[in-house]
Amino acid sequence: MDLDAGTQGSEVLAPADGVVSFRGVVVDRPVITIDHGGGIKSSFEPVESDLAVGARVRRGQPIGTLLDGHCAPRSCVHWGVRRDGEYTDPLRFLTDLRPSIPLPLNRPA
């Protein structure tokens, strides 16, 4: 999933607590991966980071800075989520996908 991230050099924040499990280059882009536990890992690219593998991060903590990527002319961060090694829809972690249940109207008499 590509997220509009403002401009190159913007801080990228950890979406949840975790441990850095990978920081390096994949193909030609810098990537950082956070293991959130329970089989959930999130990856961000193109994100340059000084964090070391094994570093603990907290939700909202800066994990790196955005570099130019494939969304030109805008800057974007690619966010991938894996559950037990399989990619899954990151939206599942942003929105409540349970069915909506209408509540009764409480109208004054």
C-alpha positions in Angstrom: 0.0 0.0 0.0 1.4 3.4 -1.0 0.6 6.2 1.5 1.0 9.9 0.7 3.8 10.9 3.0 4.3 14.6 2.4 7.8 15.3 1.2 11.1 13.7 1.0 12.8 13.8 4.4 9.5 13.4 6.3 9.7 11.3 9.4 8.1 7.8 9.2 6.6 6.6 12.5 6.2 3.2 13.9 2.5 2.1 13.7 2.8 -0.1 16.8 5.4 -1.3 19.3 7.9 -3.8 18.1 11.5 -4.8 17.3 13.4 -3.9 14.2 13.9 -7.3 12.4 15.5 -6.0 9.2 17.1 -2.8 7.9 18.8 -2.8 4.6 18.4 -2.5 0.8 15.9 -4.6 -1.2 16.5 -4.3 -4.9 17.4 -0.6 -4.9 15.4 0.8 -2.0 16.1 1.1 1.7 13.7 -0.9 3.8 13.0 -1.2 7.5 10.9 -4.0 8.9 9.4 -4.1 12.4 8.3 -7.4 14.1 5.2 -6.6 16.2 4.9 -10.0 17.7 2.1 -12.5 17.1 3.4 -13.2 13.6 2.8 -9.6 12.4 5.6 -7.7 10.6 5.4 -4.4 8.9 7.8 -3.1 6.3 8.4 0.5 5.0 10.2 1.7 1.9 12.0 3.8 0.8 12.9 4.6 4.4 16.4 5.4 5.5 17.0 4.5 9.2 19.8 4.5 11.7 18.0 2.0 13.9 19.9 -1.3 14.4 18.3 -4.8 14.0 17.1 -5.7 17.5 16.2 -2.1 18.5 12.9 -1.8 20.3 10.5 0.8 19.0 7.3 2.3 20.4 4.1 3.3 18.6 4.6 6.8 17.2 8.4 6.7 17.5 10.3 7.9 14.4 11.9 4.9 12.6 13.5 6.7 9.7 13.1 9.3 7.0 11.4 9.1 3.7 13.4 9.1 0.5 12.2 9.7 -3.1 10.5 6.6 -4.5 8.2 5.4 -7.2 5.3 7.9 -6.6 6.8 10.9 -8.4 6.1 13.7 -8.4 4.7 13.1 -4.9 6.5 11.3 -2.1 5.0 8.2 -0.7 5.9 5.4 1.7 5.1 1.8 0.7 3.7 0.0 3.7 3.5 -3.8 3.6 2.1 -6.1 6.4 2.8 -9.8 6.7 1.0 -12.2 9.0 2.8 -15.5 9.5 5.0 -14.7 6.5 2.1 -14.0 4.1 1.2 -10.5 2.9 -2.1 -9.2 4.0 -4.1 -6.1 3.4 -2.7 -3.3 5.6 -6.1 -1.6 5.7 -7.1 -4.4 8.1 -4.9 -2.7 10.7 -6.2 0.8 10.1 -10.0 0.4 9.9 -12.6 -1.6 11.8 -13.9 -4.1 9.3 -16.6 -5.5 11.5 -20.2 -5.1 10.2 -21.9 -1.9 11.2 -24.9 -2.4 13.6 -27.4 0.5 13.6 -28.4 1.6 17.0 -32.0 2.5 17.8 -32.9 6.2 17.7 -33.7 7.6 21.1 -36.2 10.4 20.3 -37.6 12.6 23.0 -41.3 12.1 23.6 
